[in-house]
């Protein structure tokens, strides 16, 4: 029997036992325990703040009052790109420091610090009516720092505090909350642009209100984290095991000696010991949990991903996938949707903002089936189908634009056909590249490299996001419909990359992933180490005492033969 199969057996056994003890899993378990329900709300709040910031600035850019204050920072396409993309640059840097801050301060206090940074950034932006464009630039950069860090810290905190049987549902809720934040920000822009009129004389409140409203969920997130516990995983990793047991007991509403608490505590401890031993083996000089060692470890560990050909293939898979996710043009639409709709011949800014609101609704609704069916359909088929739809939309918009760009007034039907294709575009992205790319990059890494690999993928995402935000205004101005041809070709390139290079990760074990990427033995060594730790800390004994067998005799030879046949098939394909 393969070592990876044995390891997955332990995981399956513990999950099954937890479900038997709790009596519920998935969405049902979210409402069974009021504390778990609070975690779900917290996950939604973090996702909402992220999504709101992604969408709110697109409508503000088109408001007359905002343009009067910003001058050529809106009328000049290059400066407009910087005004938008400075947020993504901050988010990229925030993503880089997020892990360090979460490890030295704790996940809880890292979120609290970033909420403080976020509030400062919003307050600076709200001063722009008096102090000018410098406040928007500085404020958006500072806000971006906080959002980039929280886009990593909040999901990680939720995953570490929530019961294992509801973590998948929390991921789904988080994704829905992000798209809900985008959708609501679009409609708030639409509503507030009427304040003081929609042209000359428009009130500064038209754009200040959407900026300041983000303080409400941001401050609510900060207040909420004060009442949340420390992450049990962080407590165990820093030697505070008694406190970790107490936190788990309180979160689950169970006694500390309850079998479910013992089971979950041992799983957390096993993971912590695994990470420490992996560090001790590879970088013994960084074993001590000091701030400086933690800082160095982030870069040393990421650097190690580039040292072998097999691991570098995983790096390419993660980073290039996130590159192509952004170069489908999704954030070109989210950041500049009203400007795009205006270019497509919509009759007024009001109509453009209304059409942008529909973008938010379409993307929100399209995300729901992806959340429900991604594990059944796989990653590659869904992303390839989405690429086809996205590409068709881009080229269709380019053709309509090219034929009608000088005659929108007499060809209104063509303009609305192009608008409809933008709506269809976000639907195709919403069910495919949006959620699937994040799932894909989390699955290609061995256990010992996963945290750093995901961080590298997230970094690629934010940097690509920054580039898209920077170049799109100039592209719309200088090559007009060529912008959509460009993003259509990039989407085709992404589909080709998926088809030829990226493996289907659905239901592949870590060991089978090693075969695909040519690094046979990495997952096996990880699994062997984890099995040794499970025996050492008593997790295997605990499972046996609960009536769960974890040795290889618990499984039929048919299971092993099937697994061997599957591995041989993978080797032939690669």
Buried (B, 14 or more C-beta within 10 A) or exposed (E): BBBBBBBBBBEEBBBEBBBEBBEBBEEEBBEBBEBBBBBBBBBBBBBBBBBBBBBBBBBBBBBBBBBEBBEEBBEBBBBBBBBBBBBBBBBBBBBBBBBBBBBBBBBBBBBBBBBEBBBBBBBBBBBBBEBBBEBBBBBBBBBBBBBBBBBBBBBBBBBBBBBBBBBBBBBBBBBBBBBBBBBBBBBBBBBBBEBBEBEEEBBBBBBBBBBBBBBEBBBBBBEBBEEBBBBBBBBBBBEBBEBBBBBBBEBBEBEEEBBBBBBBBBBBBBBBBBBBBBBEEEBEEBBEBEEEBBBBBBEBBBEBBEEBEBBBBBBBBBBBBBBBBBBBBBBBBBBBBBBBBBBBBBEEBBBBBBBBBBBBBBBBBBBBEBBEEBEEBBBBBBBBBBBBBBBBBBBBBBBBBEEBBEEBEEBEEBBBBBBBBBBBBBBBBBBBBBBBBBBBBBBBBBBBBBBBBBBBBBBBBBBBBBBBBBBBBBBBBEEBBBBBBBBBBBBBBBBEBBEEEBBEBBEBBBBBBBBBBEBBEBBBBBBBBBBBBBEEBBBBEBBEEBEBEBEBEEBEEEBBEEBBEBBEEBEEEE
